[in-house]
Every structure is written in structure tokens, then in C-alpha cells.
Amino acid sequence: MKKFFLVLLIFTSICSFGQERVFTGDPDKAFEVAREMAFNEQRAQAQDTLRLLLVKYPNYHDIRSFLANTYSWDGAYSMAKKEFEYILTDSPDRLNDWEAMITNELRSDAPESALAMTEKAFKHFPNNAELLYLKATAEDDLENSEEALQTLNTLLNLNPEHEKAQRFKVNLIDKLSKNTIGIATSVDVYSEVFDPMQYYLVKYSRQTKFGSIHAKMNINHRFSSTGVQFEVDAYPKITKGLYAYANFGVSNSFLFPDLRFGAELYKSLPKSFEASLGFRTLKYTSHTTIYTGSVGWYTGNNYLSFRSYVTPGEPDTSVSGTLSYRRYGKDADTYFSLAMGIGFSPEIYRFFGEFNEDVIVNLDSQKFNVGYSFSSKNKKNSLGINAGVVHQEISFAPGEYFWIYSFSLSWNMKYVK
């Protein structure tokens, strides 16, 4: 009932204003009701009331500040900026309005302006923690992440318990950590015929402005032999929404192809879809070329993809496919994964080369894999664990099958320099 009375009072005051050009109500009560309206999906009506109040009380800065904030919420950034500038020209000691005006500039994708405003605000509030946080945000938006990190260090020296700054610093260090080293180990246990097979990986990767580069050394122990393969993967950026994958590897062990190379193009599509098309070539006693493509879809924290391999050969062309799912957590290194597939591809067949290629290309196979990866609190380290099972046709006994049980562990560490 009280709220109804106040709304009626404002309405009466507005009518009077229409006749007298003067607001005749209680500005404090009118401001209170306007705030309630703004928070109850009556933003336009609230703004009308606030503007009306400011005609008579132009220096009632709390009203003007709230009006400016509503403009910013609505995306009317230039209107908000005009109101904040009016307030701070008259009363530069209003810290909340400095923070709100700088935030408004960041929302409007104007980090240069936001950074300049922080320097003006520091004249009135030197080394203020919230202003330092906003300055770091503007510097990061300007791709000056190293300067942003220095600003956060200054903030945290003054206020070590600032939680937002702590989280921001962790994210910045992760962003600046362009180098990664990693190791992985896995084992395949066979239900019959073969002894367990062991696989090891040592890698180094580097993020560059042109894309990422990965150098890998694969070490396999199979058939009472140990072999090594050296590989380089690259993911060059071509243009916005288009990047590539390129691979080259060599080995002098029969456990690996003597030579492997491949390439693939990835293109972003509308509705958060992505598609790719490429090939892989493996040289054992002869060359085998596999054509591959994928379709992926990002939705929220979920990623769903399907990849197919097509391998021409005799007597038939081999076709295989894998459906994969990832559910991401706090960052790109934290996720739960599932994968299932049917058909054979020499791209992922671990002991291809030991037997006749044309026979192996047409093997029957089904697989299932589950995994979990997570990063440390500071995002510097990430760990992964995977387990899978494959129902595989025996290459030298067509129509007969064995089971392959796979287990793997991986560790990666990022560092800045």
C-alpha cells in the first residue's frame, strides 16, 4: 500500500511538473521508488523519474549516479559516461563513481579510455585497490598482459587478501605461460596373443603469435623391441575463424612408420560449430594415405565432435568413425571426456607395420574410452588419466577377436620463460 502511495505521489508530481515545470514531490521518496522500479523490469519508467528529479536537483549526485548506472546496464555507454563526467567534474572525491565510470568504459570496449581514467582517479585515490584492479583489466584488454601482471603485483603487495586480484593473477600467469613441457605413459593389456605394450611421450610446446608448435618424442616398447619416433605438430593461424594443423614425423624403427606427414584445415561455422578436412600419410613398406574430417559443436561448457577416417585400399576402402564428448570445468585443462568408435584406421592403430597393410586396413574394431583431466590451483600443472577398451579383430586370424585394455597417465607444466 505504501509503495502504491509513493508511485501515485510521483505520478501527481509529474503531472504538476507538466503544468509548472517544477518537481513538487519528495525527491528522496521518489528516488526510492525509482530504484525499486529499475530493479523490477520498469527501467524506462524509472529513468523518466530520475531525469525529472535531476531537472530540479541537478547536483543530487546519488540520483545522477544511479541513472548513469542504469544507462550502462542497458548498453547506453555514451549516455552513462556523460552523467559520470558531470558528477566527477563537480565532486571528484566520489570513489564509487570513478569505479563505475571506468567499468562503463571497459564494458563499451574502450580500454584506452578506461586506462586514462584510472590515472585521473589515482590523483584523488592513490594506490586504491579497486582502481588498481580496473587498471590491470584495462591493460589486459589492451593486450599488455605483462603490465597488467605488474599492476596486480602492486595491488597484492598492498592488499594480499584481495581475492579477485588473486584469481586474476593466476589467469594472467596462465595466459603468459607460452611454454609447456609434458610427459605421458600408457599401457595396452591384451586378453590373448600379445604381451602388454608400453608407450611413453615427452613433449615441449610453445605458443606464438602465429599459432602453437609442439615437438614430441614417442617411445614404444612392443614385440620385445623399443623404438623411437620424433614428431613436430603445428597449428598455424591463417585468419579469424580459420587455422590449420600440420604434422611431420620420422623414425628408423619398425614400430613406427619411417615417415609420416599430414595437414588439416579447421573452419569456424555459425551456431558454434567447427569443421575440418585433411589427410595423413604413413610410409611403412608402402605409403598409406588416410583422409579425415571432423565436425564439432560447442554448447556452454560442452564440446561434442565426430571424426571420420577413410583409407583407400584393397580389397575395400576402410571407413571408421569416433564420437567424442567433453565437459569442461573451471578451465580448458579441466574436463571429463568420453569417446566411442567403430572401424579401423592406421592413424591410431598402434602396431600397424608389423603385418600386411592391406589386411590390417580392413580389420573390424570397436572402442570405448573415458578420461578426466584437471589443473592445479595455480593452473601451472595439469594431470590426466584415461582408461579404455577395444574389441579388435586379430589381423592374422580374421573373424577372431581379442580385447585390449588401455590405461594412461599424463602430466603437463606451463611456464612463462
PyMOL commands that set and color helices and strands:
alter all, ss='L'
color gray80, all
select helices_A, chain A and resi 2-20+27-38+43-56+61-73+77-90+95-107+111-122+129-141+145-158+163-176+270-272+357-360
alter helices_A, ss='H'
color red, helices_A
select strands_A, chain A and resi 179-190+197-208+211-222+225-239+242-251+259-269+273-283+287-299+302-311+318-328+335-342+365-375+381-393+401-415
alter strands_A, ss='S'
color yellow, strands_A
deselect
rebuild
show_as cartoon
